Amino acid sequence: MDADQSYIWNGVLTMYEGFIEKDRPKIDQFIHEDCTMWDSSERNLGFGLKDLNAIRARRPNDPSAPKPLKIDATDPVITIYGDIAVARHYLKVSYVNNASPTREIRNTGVWKRFPQGWQLIHNHEDELPL
């Protein structure tokens, strides 16, 4: 990987770390405020950090629900087109005490280079069948 691809891939990995750690600022530092997103648990396209936070608020918050333990992101394919990059990868979510089957998701993120660095401008994920 070149420096831009490595930056984007490290950004992806850092966002997953932030998810496990419940550290939104760690995640959001890589997301452009006007991003769009297809979330695997939502039908509609989300617009901007405001919609992302609304999606987050709708996620179940049952303390007895299975808790994600680890996210393994693999098989990155990152293509740079000038100031736009397309990053594709798979991820597996495993749960504390194997309380739920491992979920497999494929993800495509579109990143744009801004003066302050690369940021995610569109994200699309869908869960693969068990």
Backbone atoms as SQL, in Angstrom:
CREATE TABLE atoms (id INTEGER PRIMARY KEY, chain TEXT, resi INTEGER, resn TEXT, atom TEXT, x REAL, y REAL, z REAL);
INSERT INTO atoms VALUES
  (1, 'A', 1, 'MET', 'N', 0.836, -1.182, 0.000),
  (2, 'A', 1, 'MET', 'CA', 0.000, 0.000, 0.000),
  (3, 'A', 1, 'MET', 'C', 0.881, 1.244, 0.000),
  (4, 'A', 2, 'ASP', 'N', 0.408, 2.277, -0.697),
  (5, 'A', 2, 'ASP', 'CA', 1.133, 3.543, -0.635),
  (6, 'A', 2, 'ASP', 'C', 0.671, 4.324, 0.597),
  (7, 'A', 3, 'ALA', 'N', 1.203, 5.517, 0.798),
  (8, 'A', 3, 'ALA', 'CA', 0.922, 6.292, 2.012),
  (9, 'A', 3, 'ALA', 'C', -0.562, 6.650, 2.133),
  (10, 'A', 4, 'ASP', 'N', -1.213, 7.034, 1.030),
  (11, 'A', 4, 'ASP', 'CA', -2.633, 7.386, 1.091),
  (12, 'A', 4, 'ASP', 'C', -3.492, 6.163, 1.408),
  (13, 'A', 5, 'GLN', 'N', -3.204, 5.054, 0.767),
  (14, 'A', 5, 'GLN', 'CA', -3.958, 3.828, 1.048),
  (15, 'A', 5, 'GLN', 'C', -3.767, 3.396, 2.496),
  (16, 'A', 6, 'SER', 'N', -2.541, 3.491, 2.984),
  (17, 'A', 6, 'SER', 'CA', -2.273, 3.128, 4.383),
  (18, 'A', 6, 'SER', 'C', -3.008, 4.048, 5.347),
  (19, 'A', 7, 'TYR', 'N', -3.046, 5.344, 5.040),
  (20, 'A', 7, 'TYR', 'CA', -3.765, 6.284, 5.905),
  (21, 'A', 7, 'TYR', 'C', -5.247, 5.904, 5.969),
  (22, 'A', 8, 'ILE', 'N', -5.845, 5.623, 4.819),
  (23, 'A', 8, 'ILE', 'CA', -7.263, 5.269, 4.775),
  (24, 'A', 8, 'ILE', 'C', -7.506, 3.958, 5.519),
  (25, 'A', 9, 'TRP', 'N', -6.683, 2.951, 5.267),
  (26, 'A', 9, 'TRP', 'CA', -6.873, 1.668, 5.940),
  (27, 'A', 9, 'TRP', 'C', -6.701, 1.812, 7.453),
  (28, 'A', 10, 'ASN', 'N', -5.709, 2.565, 7.876),
  (29, 'A', 10, 'ASN', 'CA', -5.538, 2.805, 9.311),
  (30, 'A', 10, 'ASN', 'C', -6.720, 3.579, 9.882),
  (31, 'A', 11, 'GLY', 'N', -7.301, 4.485, 9.085),
  (32, 'A', 11, 'GLY', 'CA', -8.511, 5.178, 9.512),
  (33, 'A', 11, 'GLY', 'C', -9.664, 4.221, 9.718),
  (34, 'A', 12, 'VAL', 'N', -9.843, 3.284, 8.785),
  (35, 'A', 12, 'VAL', 'CA', -10.889, 2.259, 8.911),
  (36, 'A', 12, 'VAL', 'C', -10.683, 1.467, 10.205),
  (37, 'A', 13, 'LEU', 'N', -9.466, 0.995, 10.416),
  (38, 'A', 13, 'LEU', 'CA', -9.180, 0.190, 11.609),
  (39, 'A', 13, 'LEU', 'C', -9.388, 0.996, 12.893),
  (40, 'A', 14, 'THR', 'N', -9.005, 2.263, 12.869),
  (41, 'A', 14, 'THR', 'CA', -9.192, 3.121, 14.041),
  (42, 'A', 14, 'THR', 'C', -10.676, 3.329, 14.332),
  (43, 'A', 15, 'MET', 'N', -11.480, 3.476, 13.291),
  (44, 'A', 15, 'MET', 'CA', -12.924, 3.627, 13.510),
  (45, 'A', 15, 'MET', 'C', -13.518, 2.383, 14.167),
  (46, 'A', 16, 'TYR', 'N', -13.074, 1.193, 13.758),
  (47, 'A', 16, 'TYR', 'CA', -13.583, -0.026, 14.391),
  (48, 'A', 16, 'TYR', 'C', -13.113, -0.121, 15.846),
  (49, 'A', 17, 'GLU', 'N', -11.883, 0.288, 16.111),
  (50, 'A', 17, 'GLU', 'CA', -11.419, 0.339, 17.504),
  (51, 'A', 17, 'GLU', 'C', -12.317, 1.272, 18.313),
  (52, 'A', 18, 'GLY', 'N', -12.619, 2.417, 17.732),
  (53, 'A', 18, 'GLY', 'CA', -13.488, 3.378, 18.408),
  (54, 'A', 18, 'GLY', 'C', -14.869, 2.816, 18.680),
  (55, 'A', 19, 'PHE', 'N', -15.378, 2.006, 17.762),
  (56, 'A', 19, 'PHE', 'CA', -16.689, 1.384, 17.973),
  (57, 'A', 19, 'PHE', 'C', -16.649, 0.455, 19.177),
  (58, 'A', 20, 'ILE', 'N', -15.653, -0.401, 19.238),
  (59, 'A', 20, 'ILE', 'CA', -15.533, -1.340, 20.360),
  (60, 'A', 20, 'ILE', 'C', -15.334, -0.570, 21.671),
  (61, 'A', 21, 'GLU', 'N', -14.574, 0.508, 21.615),
  (62, 'A', 21, 'GLU', 'CA', -14.291, 1.309, 22.814),
  (63, 'A', 21, 'GLU', 'C', -15.418, 2.292, 23.159),
  (64, 'A', 22, 'LYS', 'N', -16.435, 2.372, 22.280),
  (65, 'A', 22, 'LYS', 'CA', -17.538, 3.339, 22.438),
  (66, 'A', 22, 'LYS', 'C', -17.003, 4.766, 22.501),
  (67, 'A', 23, 'ASP', 'N', -16.082, 5.055, 21.612),
  (68, 'A', 23, 'ASP', 'CA', -15.406, 6.350, 21.556),
  (69, 'A', 23, 'ASP', 'C', -15.785, 7.039, 20.239),
  (70, 'A', 24, 'ARG', 'N', -16.902, 7.769, 20.244),
  (71, 'A', 24, 'ARG', 'CA', -17.374, 8.412, 19.020),
  (72, 'A', 24, 'ARG', 'C', -16.390, 9.413, 18.430),
  (73, 'A', 25, 'PRO', 'N', -15.736, 10.249, 19.236),
  (74, 'A', 25, 'PRO', 'CA', -14.759, 11.166, 18.630),
  (75, 'A', 25, 'PRO', 'C', -13.648, 10.436, 17.861),
  (76, 'A', 26, 'LYS', 'N', -13.249, 9.271, 18.344),
  (77, 'A', 26, 'LYS', 'CA', -12.225, 8.477, 17.656),
  (78, 'A', 26, 'LYS', 'C', -12.722, 8.047, 16.281),
  (79, 'A', 27, 'ILE', 'N', -14.006, 7.743, 16.197),
  (80, 'A', 27, 'ILE', 'CA', -14.623, 7.355, 14.929),
  (81, 'A', 27, 'ILE', 'C', -14.838, 8.577, 14.043),
  (82, 'A', 28, 'ASP', 'N', -15.492, 9.584, 14.615),
  (83, 'A', 28, 'ASP', 'CA', -15.975, 10.716, 13.830),
  (84, 'A', 28, 'ASP', 'C', -14.873, 11.584, 13.251),
  (85, 'A', 29, 'GLN', 'N', -13.653, 11.484, 13.768),
  (86, 'A', 29, 'GLN', 'CA', -12.559, 12.288, 13.215),
  (87, 'A', 29, 'GLN', 'C', -12.301, 11.979, 11.747),
  (88, 'A', 30, 'PHE', 'N', -12.728, 10.799, 11.286),
  (89, 'A', 30, 'PHE', 'CA', -12.497, 10.389, 9.902),
  (90, 'A', 30, 'PHE', 'C', -13.723, 10.593, 9.010),
  (91, 'A', 31, 'ILE', 'N', -14.832, 11.042, 9.577),
  (92, 'A', 31, 'ILE', 'CA', -16.087, 11.140, 8.833),
  (93, 'A', 31, 'ILE', 'C', -16.382, 12.609, 8.530),
  (94, 'A', 32, 'HIS', 'N', -16.570, 12.908, 7.267),
  (95, 'A', 32, 'HIS', 'CA', -16.897, 14.276, 6.869),
  (96, 'A', 32, 'HIS', 'C', -18.306, 14.620, 7.351),
  (97, 'A', 33, 'GLU', 'N', -18.492, 15.856, 7.789),
  (98, 'A', 33, 'GLU', 'CA', -19.777, 16.264, 8.367),
  (99, 'A', 33, 'GLU', 'C', -20.948, 16.122, 7.391),
  (100, 'A', 34, 'ASP', 'N', -20.694, 16.137, 6.089),
  (101, 'A', 34, 'ASP', 'CA', -21.761, 16.004, 5.091),
  (102, 'A', 34, 'ASP', 'C', -21.787, 14.629, 4.435),
  (103, 'A', 35, 'CYS', 'N', -21.238, 13.636, 5.101),
  (104, 'A', 35, 'CYS', 'CA', -21.186, 12.292, 4.538),
  (105, 'A', 35, 'CYS', 'C', -22.599, 11.736, 4.305),
  (106, 'A', 36, 'THR', 'N', -22.651, 10.695, 3.498),
  (107, 'A', 36, 'THR', 'CA', -23.884, 9.915, 3.376),
  (108, 'A', 36, 'THR', 'C', -23.550, 8.490, 3.779),
  (109, 'A', 37, 'MET', 'N', -24.591, 7.738, 4.198),
  (110, 'A', 37, 'MET', 'CA', -24.313, 6.368, 4.614),
  (111, 'A', 37, 'MET', 'C', -25.533, 5.470, 4.430),
  (112, 'A', 38, 'TRP', 'N', -25.237, 4.233, 4.017),
  (113, 'A', 38, 'TRP', 'CA', -26.200, 3.134, 4.046),
  (114, 'A', 38, 'TRP', 'C', -25.773, 2.269, 5.228),
  (115, 'A', 39, 'ASP', 'N', -26.580, 2.242, 6.252),
  (116, 'A', 39, 'ASP', 'CA', -26.289, 1.422, 7.420),
  (117, 'A', 39, 'ASP', 'C', -26.984, 0.079, 7.239),
  (118, 'A', 40, 'SER', 'N', -26.332, -1.003, 7.658),
  (119, 'A', 40, 'SER', 'CA', -26.902, -2.343, 7.435),
  (120, 'A', 40, 'SER', 'C', -28.212, -2.554, 8.182),
  (121, 'A', 41, 'SER', 'N', -28.479, -1.749, 9.206),
  (122, 'A', 41, 'SER', 'CA', -29.710, -1.943, 9.981),
  (123, 'A', 41, 'SER', 'C', -30.803, -0.943, 9.622),
  (124, 'A', 42, 'GLU', 'N', -30.567, -0.107, 8.619),
  (125, 'A', 42, 'GLU', 'CA', -31.527, 0.940, 8.239),
  (126, 'A', 42, 'GLU', 'C', -31.861, 0.832, 6.760),
  (127, 'A', 43, 'ARG', 'N', -33.087, 1.175, 6.426),
  (128, 'A', 43, 'ARG', 'CA', -33.486, 1.153, 5.030),
  (129, 'A', 43, 'ARG', 'C', -33.014, 2.394, 4.283),
  (130, 'A', 44, 'ASN', 'N', -33.149, 3.565, 4.904),
  (131, 'A', 44, 'ASN', 'CA', -32.945, 4.829, 4.204),
  (132, 'A', 44, 'ASN', 'C', -31.502, 5.321, 4.259),
  (133, 'A', 45, 'LEU', 'N', -31.164, 6.101, 3.260),
  (134, 'A', 45, 'LEU', 'CA', -29.864, 6.742, 3.191),
  (135, 'A', 45, 'LEU', 'C', -29.781, 7.819, 4.269),
  (136, 'A', 46, 'GLY', 'N', -28.670, 7.830, 5.009),
  (137, 'A', 46, 'GLY', 'CA', -28.444, 8.861, 6.014),
  (138, 'A', 46, 'GLY', 'C', -27.613, 9.991, 5.438),
  (139, 'A', 47, 'PHE', 'N', -27.932, 11.221, 5.855),
  (140, 'A', 47, 'PHE', 'CA', -27.235, 12.408, 5.363),
  (141, 'A', 47, 'PHE', 'C', -26.562, 13.140, 6.508),
  (142, 'A', 48, 'GLY', 'N', -25.240, 13.149, 6.517),
  (143, 'A', 48, 'GLY', 'CA', -24.478, 13.933, 7.471),
  (144, 'A', 48, 'GLY', 'C', -24.366, 13.301, 8.849),
  (145, 'A', 49, 'LEU', 'N', -23.545, 13.924, 9.665),
  (146, 'A', 49, 'LEU', 'CA', -23.331, 13.425, 11.021),
  (147, 'A', 49, 'LEU', 'C', -24.612, 13.469, 11.847),
  (148, 'A', 50, 'LYS', 'N', -25.509, 14.404, 11.541),
  (149, 'A', 50, 'LYS', 'CA', -26.783, 14.477, 12.263),
  (150, 'A', 50, 'LYS', 'C', -27.577, 13.178, 12.060),
  (151, 'A', 51, 'ASP', 'N', -27.697, 12.711, 10.830),
  (152, 'A', 51, 'ASP', 'CA', -28.405, 11.445, 10.574),
  (153, 'A', 51, 'ASP', 'C', -27.642, 10.266, 11.155),
  (154, 'A', 52, 'LEU', 'N', -26.312, 10.282, 11.062),
  (155, 'A', 52, 'LEU', 'CA', -25.534, 9.198, 11.643),
  (156, 'A', 52, 'LEU', 'C', -25.809, 9.091, 13.137),
  (157, 'A', 53, 'ASN', 'N', -25.846, 10.216, 13.819),
  (158, 'A', 53, 'ASN', 'CA', -26.139, 10.183, 15.250),
  (159, 'A', 53, 'ASN', 'C', -27.563, 9.723, 15.529),
  (160, 'A', 54, 'ALA', 'N', -28.508, 10.035, 14.650),
  (161, 'A', 54, 'ALA', 'CA', -29.882, 9.547, 14.801),
  (162, 'A', 54, 'ALA', 'C', -29.922, 8.027, 14.612),
  (163, 'A', 55, 'ILE', 'N', -29.171, 7.516, 13.638),
  (164, 'A', 55, 'ILE', 'CA', -29.088, 6.066, 13.423),
  (165, 'A', 55, 'ILE', 'C', -28.496, 5.410, 14.669),
  (166, 'A', 56, 'ARG', 'N', -27.436, 5.985, 15.183),
  (167, 'A', 56, 'ARG', 'CA', -26.814, 5.447, 16.390),
  (168, 'A', 56, 'ARG', 'C', -27.818, 5.414, 17.547),
  (169, 'A', 57, 'ALA', 'N', -28.627, 6.462, 17.664),
  (170, 'A', 57, 'ALA', 'CA', -29.597, 6.545, 18.766),
  (171, 'A', 57, 'ALA', 'C', -30.698, 5.490, 18.639),
  (172, 'A', 58, 'ARG', 'N', -30.975, 5.052, 17.414),
  (173, 'A', 58, 'ARG', 'CA', -32.016, 4.026, 17.207),
  (174, 'A', 58, 'ARG', 'C', -31.508, 2.608, 17.436),
  (175, 'A', 59, 'ARG', 'N', -30.222, 2.443, 17.527),
  (176, 'A', 59, 'ARG', 'CA', -29.685, 1.102, 17.746),
  (177, 'A', 59, 'ARG', 'C', -30.117, 0.605, 19.118),
  (178, 'A', 60, 'PRO', 'N', -30.406, -0.687, 19.220),
  (179, 'A', 60, 'PRO', 'CA', -30.853, -1.228, 20.507),
  (180, 'A', 60, 'PRO', 'C', -29.840, -0.946, 21.618),
  (181, 'A', 61, 'ASN', 'N', -30.357, -0.649, 22.789),
  (182, 'A', 61, 'ASN', 'CA', -29.494, -0.351, 23.931),
  (183, 'A', 61, 'ASN', 'C', -29.867, -1.243, 25.113),
  (184, 'A', 62, 'ASP', 'N', -30.114, -2.505, 24.816),
  (185, 'A', 62, 'ASP', 'CA', -30.493, -3.478, 25.840),
  (186, 'A', 62, 'ASP', 'C', -29.228, -3.966, 26.538),
  (187, 'A', 63, 'PRO', 'N', -29.097, -3.705, 27.855),
  (188, 'A', 63, 'PRO', 'CA', -27.878, -4.120, 28.553),
  (189, 'A', 63, 'PRO', 'C', -27.658, -5.625, 28.561),
  (190, 'A', 64, 'SER', 'N', -28.707, -6.412, 28.320),
  (191, 'A', 64, 'SER', 'CA', -28.548, -7.860, 28.300),
  (192, 'A', 64, 'SER', 'C', -28.241, -8.393, 26.893),
  (193, 'A', 65, 'ALA', 'N', -28.239, -7.522, 25.887),
  (194, 'A', 65, 'ALA', 'CA', -27.972, -7.944, 24.508),
  (195, 'A', 65, 'ALA', 'C', -26.503, -8.338, 24.350),
  (196, 'A', 66, 'PRO', 'N', -26.202, -9.197, 23.381),
  (197, 'A', 66, 'PRO', 'CA', -24.802, -9.557, 23.129),
  (198, 'A', 66, 'PRO', 'C', -23.961, -8.309, 22.851),
  (199, 'A', 67, 'LYS', 'N', -22.765, -8.273, 23.413),
  (200, 'A', 67, 'LYS', 'CA', -21.882, -7.124, 23.259),
  (201, 'A', 67, 'LYS', 'C', -20.735, -7.474, 22.316),
  (202, 'A', 68, 'PRO', 'N', -20.503, -6.600, 21.318),
  (203, 'A', 68, 'PRO', 'CA', -19.372, -6.852, 20.426),
  (204, 'A', 68, 'PRO', 'C', -18.060, -6.878, 21.201),
  (205, 'A', 69, 'LEU', 'N', -17.260, -7.871, 20.900),
  (206, 'A', 69, 'LEU', 'CA', -15.959, -8.027, 21.542),
  (207, 'A', 69, 'LEU', 'C', -14.839, -7.527, 20.633),
  (208, 'A', 70, 'LYS', 'N', -14.983, -7.824, 19.334),
  (209, 'A', 70, 'LYS', 'CA', -13.882, -7.588, 18.408),
  (210, 'A', 70, 'LYS', 'C', -14.432, -7.419, 17.005),
  (211, 'A', 71, 'ILE', 'N', -13.792, -6.558, 16.238),
  (212, 'A', 71, 'ILE', 'CA', -14.100, -6.404, 14.818),
  (213, 'A', 71, 'ILE', 'C', -12.816, -6.678, 14.054),
  (214, 'A', 72, 'ASP', 'N', -12.851, -7.679, 13.203),
  (215, 'A', 72, 'ASP', 'CA', -11.699, -8.007, 12.359),
  (216, 'A', 72, 'ASP', 'C', -11.997, -7.548, 10.937),
  (217, 'A', 73, 'ALA', 'N', -11.296, -6.529, 10.491),
  (218, 'A', 73, 'ALA', 'CA', -11.432, -6.047, 9.118),
  (219, 'A', 73, 'ALA', 'C', -10.341, -6.701, 8.276),
  (220, 'A', 74, 'THR', 'N', -10.724, -7.200, 7.102),
  (221, 'A', 74, 'THR', 'CA', -9.785, -7.942, 6.261),
  (222, 'A', 74, 'THR', 'C', -9.961, -7.593, 4.791),
  (223, 'A', 75, 'ASP', 'N', -9.025, -8.040, 4.025),
  (224, 'A', 75, 'ASP', 'CA', -9.056, -7.998, 2.563),
  (225, 'A', 75, 'ASP', 'C', -9.300, -6.603, 1.989),
  (226, 'A', 76, 'PRO', 'N', -8.525, -5.604, 2.427),
  (227, 'A', 76, 'PRO', 'CA', -8.750, -4.264, 1.883),
  (228, 'A', 76, 'PRO', 'C', -8.367, -4.165, 0.410),
  (229, 'A', 77, 'VAL', 'N', -9.219, -3.487, -0.337),
  (230, 'A', 77, 'VAL', 'CA', -8.930, -3.106, -1.719),
  (231, 'A', 77, 'VAL', 'C', -9.202, -1.612, -1.782),
  (232, 'A', 78, 'ILE', 'N', -8.143, -0.828, -1.873),
  (233, 'A', 78, 'ILE', 'CA', -8.261, 0.634, -1.833),
  (234, 'A', 78, 'ILE', 'C', -7.693, 1.186, -3.133),
  (235, 'A', 79, 'THR', 'N', -8.547, 1.884, -3.874),
  (236, 'A', 79, 'THR', 'CA', -8.153, 2.457, -5.149),
  (237, 'A', 79, 'THR', 'C', -8.257, 3.972, -5.045),
  (238, 'A', 80, 'ILE', 'N', -7.187, 4.650, -5.432),
  (239, 'A', 80, 'ILE', 'CA', -7.131, 6.109, -5.383),
  (240, 'A', 80, 'ILE', 'C', -7.370, 6.650, -6.791),
  (241, 'A', 81, 'TYR', 'N', -8.316, 7.587, -6.902),
  (242, 'A', 81, 'TYR', 'CA', -8.610, 8.270, -8.162),
  (243, 'A', 81, 'TYR', 'C', -8.412, 9.770, -7.929),
  (244, 'A', 82, 'GLY', 'N', -7.185, 10.241, -7.941),
  (245, 'A', 82, 'GLY', 'CA', -6.921, 11.655, -7.661),
  (246, 'A', 82, 'GLY', 'C', -7.215, 11.965, -6.204),
  (247, 'A', 83, 'ASP', 'N', -8.243, 12.800, -5.972),
  (248, 'A', 83, 'ASP', 'CA', -8.621, 13.180, -4.616),
  (249, 'A', 83, 'ASP', 'C', -9.785, 12.355, -4.073),
  (250, 'A', 84, 'ILE', 'N', -10.140, 11.293, -4.765),
  (251, 'A', 84, 'ILE', 'CA', -11.209, 10.377, -4.329),
  (252, 'A', 84, 'ILE', 'C', -10.607, 8.981, -4.203),
  (253, 'A', 85, 'ALA', 'N', -11.026, 8.269, -3.178),
  (254, 'A', 85, 'ALA', 'CA', -10.578, 6.888, -2.982),
  (255, 'A', 85, 'ALA', 'C', -11.791, 6.018, -2.686),
  (256, 'A', 86, 'VAL', 'N', -11.753, 4.792, -3.164),
  (257, 'A', 86, 'VAL', 'CA', -12.782, 3.808, -2.860),
  (258, 'A', 86, 'VAL', 'C', -12.094, 2.689, -2.077),
  (259, 'A', 87, 'ALA', 'N', -12.594, 2.474, -0.862),
  (260, 'A', 87, 'ALA', 'CA', -12.019, 1.454, 0.022),
  (261, 'A', 87, 'ALA', 'C', -13.055, 0.372, 0.257),
  (262, 'A', 88, 'ARG', 'N', -12.706, -0.879, -0.084),
  (263, 'A', 88, 'ARG', 'CA', -13.619, -2.001, 0.131),
  (264, 'A', 88, 'ARG', 'C', -12.940, -2.992, 1.046),
  (265, 'A', 89, 'HIS', 'N', -13.746, -3.641, 1.892),
  (266, 'A', 89, 'HIS', 'CA', -13.201, -4.665, 2.777),
  (267, 'A', 89, 'HIS', 'C', -14.344, -5.479, 3.382),
  (268, 'A', 90, 'TYR', 'N', -13.956, -6.548, 4.030),
  (269, 'A', 90, 'TYR', 'CA', -14.882, -7.371, 4.800),
  (270, 'A', 90, 'TYR', 'C', -14.595, -7.142, 6.272),
  (271, 'A', 91, 'LEU', 'N', -15.586, -7.396, 7.101),
  (272, 'A', 91, 'LEU', 'CA', -15.342, -7.381, 8.532),
  (273, 'A', 91, 'LEU', 'C', -16.188, -8.445, 9.195),
  (274, 'A', 92, 'LYS', 'N', -15.649, -8.967, 10.288),
  (275, 'A', 92, 'LYS', 'CA', -16.358, -9.945, 11.117),
  (276, 'A', 92, 'LYS', 'C', -16.476, -9.368, 12.508),
  (277, 'A', 93, 'VAL', 'N', -17.680, -9.428, 13.043),
  (278, 'A', 93, 'VAL', 'CA', -17.933, -8.961, 14.403),
  (279, 'A', 93, 'VAL', 'C', -18.150, -10.184, 15.272),
  (280, 'A', 94, 'SER', 'N', -17.305, -10.339, 16.293),
  (281, 'A', 94, 'SER', 'CA', -17.489, -11.430, 17.246),
  (282, 'A', 94, 'SER', 'C', -17.944, -10.827, 18.569),
  (283, 'A', 95, 'TYR', 'N', -18.616, -11.647, 19.367),
  (284, 'A', 95, 'TYR', 'CA', -19.287, -11.170, 20.572),
  (285, 'A', 95, 'TYR', 'C', -18.694, -11.780, 21.838),
  (286, 'A', 96, 'VAL', 'N', -18.834, -11.033, 22.933),
  (287, 'A', 96, 'VAL', 'CA', -18.387, -11.480, 24.246),
  (288, 'A', 96, 'VAL', 'C', -19.053, -12.821, 24.561),
  (289, 'A', 97, 'ASN', 'N', -18.254, -13.777, 25.006),
  (290, 'A', 97, 'ASN', 'CA', -18.731, -15.114, 25.372),
  (291, 'A', 97, 'ASN', 'C', -19.491, -15.815, 24.249),
  (292, 'A', 98, 'ASN', 'N', -19.186, -15.449, 23.005),
  (293, 'A', 98, 'ASN', 'CA', -19.883, -16.036, 21.848),
  (294, 'A', 98, 'ASN', 'C', -21.393, -15.992, 22.026),
  (295, 'A', 99, 'ALA', 'N', -21.893, -14.893, 22.597),
  (296, 'A', 99, 'ALA', 'CA', -23.317, -14.758, 22.915),
  (297, 'A', 99, 'ALA', 'C', -24.194, -14.643, 21.676),
  (298, 'A', 100, 'SER', 'N', -23.589, -14.415, 20.524),
  (299, 'A', 100, 'SER', 'CA', -24.319, -14.289, 19.276),
  (300, 'A', 100, 'SER', 'C', -23.419, -14.821, 18.173),
  (301, 'A', 101, 'PRO', 'N', -23.998, -15.322, 17.091),
  (302, 'A', 101, 'PRO', 'CA', -23.149, -15.767, 15.982),
  (303, 'A', 101, 'PRO', 'C', -22.322, -14.601, 15.424),
  (304, 'A', 102, 'THR', 'N', -21.134, -14.919, 14.947),
  (305, 'A', 102, 'THR', 'CA', -20.299, -13.914, 14.303),
  (306, 'A', 102, 'THR', 'C', -21.045, -13.348, 13.103),
  (307, 'A', 103, 'ARG', 'N', -21.038, -12.024, 13.001),
  (308, 'A', 103, 'ARG', 'CA', -21.661, -11.348, 11.856),
  (309, 'A', 103, 'ARG', 'C', -20.584, -11.010, 10.841),
  (310, 'A', 104, 'GLU', 'N', -20.893, -11.243, 9.573),
  (311, 'A', 104, 'GLU', 'CA', -19.983, -10.864, 8.500),
  (312, 'A', 104, 'GLU', 'C', -20.625, -9.750, 7.689),
  (313, 'A', 105, 'ILE', 'N', -19.837, -8.732, 7.422),
  (314, 'A', 105, 'ILE', 'CA', -20.322, -7.549, 6.718),
  (315, 'A', 105, 'ILE', 'C', -19.320, -7.198, 5.632),
  (316, 'A', 106, 'ARG', 'N', -19.829, -6.733, 4.508),
  (317, 'A', 106, 'ARG', 'CA', -18.931, -6.167, 3.503),
  (318, 'A', 106, 'ARG', 'C', -19.180, -4.665, 3.488),
  (319, 'A', 107, 'ASN', 'N', -18.119, -3.931, 3.253),
  (320, 'A', 107, 'ASN', 'CA', -18.184, -2.485, 3.387),
  (321, 'A', 107, 'ASN', 'C', -17.471, -1.820, 2.221),
  (322, 'A', 108, 'THR', 'N', -18.070, -0.749, 1.731),
  (323, 'A', 108, 'THR', 'CA', -17.430, 0.113, 0.746),
  (324, 'A', 108, 'THR', 'C', -17.493, 1.535, 1.270),
  (325, 'A', 109, 'GLY', 'N', -16.359, 2.164, 1.362),
  (326, 'A', 109, 'GLY', 'CA', -16.289, 3.559, 1.788),
  (327, 'A', 109, 'GLY', 'C', -15.677, 4.409, 0.690),
  (328, 'A', 110, 'VAL', 'N', -16.252, 5.580, 0.482),
  (329, 'A', 110, 'VAL', 'CA', -15.702, 6.542, -0.466),
  (330, 'A', 110, 'VAL', 'C', -15.068, 7.662, 0.359),
  (331, 'A', 111, 'TRP', 'N', -13.815, 7.903, 0.120),
  (332, 'A', 111, 'TRP', 'CA', -13.040, 8.899, 0.861),
  (333, 'A', 111, 'TRP', 'C', -12.642, 10.021, -0.085),
  (334, 'A', 112, 'LYS', 'N', -12.522, 11.217, 0.459),
  (335, 'A', 112, 'LYS', 'CA', -12.075, 12.371, -0.328),
  (336, 'A', 112, 'LYS', 'C', -10.922, 13.047, 0.409),
  (337, 'A', 113, 'ARG', 'N', -9.952, 13.498, -0.382),
  (338, 'A', 113, 'ARG', 'CA', -8.819, 14.218, 0.191),
  (339, 'A', 113, 'ARG', 'C', -9.208, 15.692, 0.341),
  (340, 'A', 114, 'PHE', 'N', -9.137, 16.181, 1.560),
  (341, 'A', 114, 'PHE', 'CA', -9.377, 17.587, 1.881),
  (342, 'A', 114, 'PHE', 'C', -8.049, 18.182, 2.331),
  (343, 'A', 115, 'PRO', 'N', -7.961, 19.516, 2.439),
  (344, 'A', 115, 'PRO', 'CA', -6.699, 20.101, 2.914),
  (345, 'A', 115, 'PRO', 'C', -6.237, 19.511, 4.256),
  (346, 'A', 116, 'GLN', 'N', -7.190, 19.131, 5.128),
  (347, 'A', 116, 'GLN', 'CA', -6.822, 18.557, 6.437),
  (348, 'A', 116, 'GLN', 'C', -6.579, 17.052, 6.367),
  (349, 'A', 117, 'GLY', 'N', -6.748, 16.431, 5.207),
  (350, 'A', 117, 'GLY', 'CA', -6.501, 14.998, 5.049),
  (351, 'A', 117, 'GLY', 'C', -7.707, 14.261, 4.493),
  (352, 'A', 118, 'TRP', 'N', -7.596, 12.949, 4.421),
  (353, 'A', 118, 'TRP', 'CA', -8.654, 12.102, 3.879),
  (354, 'A', 118, 'TRP', 'C', -9.807, 11.981, 4.872),
  (355, 'A', 119, 'GLN', 'N', -11.041, 12.069, 4.356),
  (356, 'A', 119, 'GLN', 'CA', -12.225, 11.848, 5.175),
  (357, 'A', 119, 'GLN', 'C', -13.237, 11.022, 4.398),
  (358, 'A', 120, 'LEU', 'N', -13.996, 10.253, 5.149),
  (359, 'A', 120, 'LEU', 'CA', -15.039, 9.415, 4.585),
  (360, 'A', 120, 'LEU', 'C', -16.220, 10.289, 4.172),
  (361, 'A', 121, 'ILE', 'N', -16.641, 10.194, 2.898),
  (362, 'A', 121, 'ILE', 'CA', -17.772, 10.993, 2.430),
  (363, 'A', 121, 'ILE', 'C', -18.994, 10.136, 2.123),
  (364, 'A', 122, 'HIS', 'N', -18.800, 8.821, 1.981),
  (365, 'A', 122, 'HIS', 'CA', -19.938, 7.908, 1.801),
  (366, 'A', 122, 'HIS', 'C', -19.538, 6.536, 2.317),
  (367, 'A', 123, 'ASN', 'N', -20.458, 5.877, 2.998),
  (368, 'A', 123, 'ASN', 'CA', -20.199, 4.533, 3.513),
  (369, 'A', 123, 'ASN', 'C', -21.397, 3.646, 3.204),
  (370, 'A', 124, 'HIS', 'N', -21.108, 2.451, 2.743),
  (371, 'A', 124, 'HIS', 'CA', -22.159, 1.474, 2.430),
  (372, 'A', 124, 'HIS', 'C', -21.755, 0.140, 3.027),
  (373, 'A', 125, 'GLU', 'N', -22.618, -0.396, 3.860),
  (374, 'A', 125, 'GLU', 'CA', -22.340, -1.717, 4.420),
  (375, 'A', 125, 'GLU', 'C', -23.571, -2.570, 4.302),
  (376, 'A', 126, 'ASP', 'N', -23.347, -3.850, 4.122),
  (377, 'A', 126, 'ASP', 'CA', -24.461, -4.789, 4.172),
  (378, 'A', 126, 'ASP', 'C', -23.986, -6.081, 4.806),
  (379, 'A', 127, 'GLU', 'N', -24.885, -6.649, 5.600),
  (380, 'A', 127, 'GLU', 'CA', -24.577, -7.874, 6.329),
  (381, 'A', 127, 'GLU', 'C', -24.740, -9.062, 5.398),
  (382, 'A', 128, 'LEU', 'N', -23.772, -9.966, 5.458),
  (383, 'A', 128, 'LEU', 'CA', -23.839, -11.172, 4.656),
  (384, 'A', 128, 'LEU', 'C', -24.707, -12.199, 5.381),
  (385, 'A', 129, 'PRO', 'N', -25.396, -13.052, 4.648),
  (386, 'A', 129, 'PRO', 'CA', -26.239, -14.062, 5.300),
  (387, 'A', 129, 'PRO', 'C', -25.410, -15.014, 6.153),
  (388, 'A', 130, 'LEU', 'N', -26.002, -15.499, 7.246),
  (389, 'A', 130, 'LEU', 'CA', -25.309, -16.452, 8.125),
  (390, 'A', 130, 'LEU', 'C', -25.123, -17.779, 7.425);
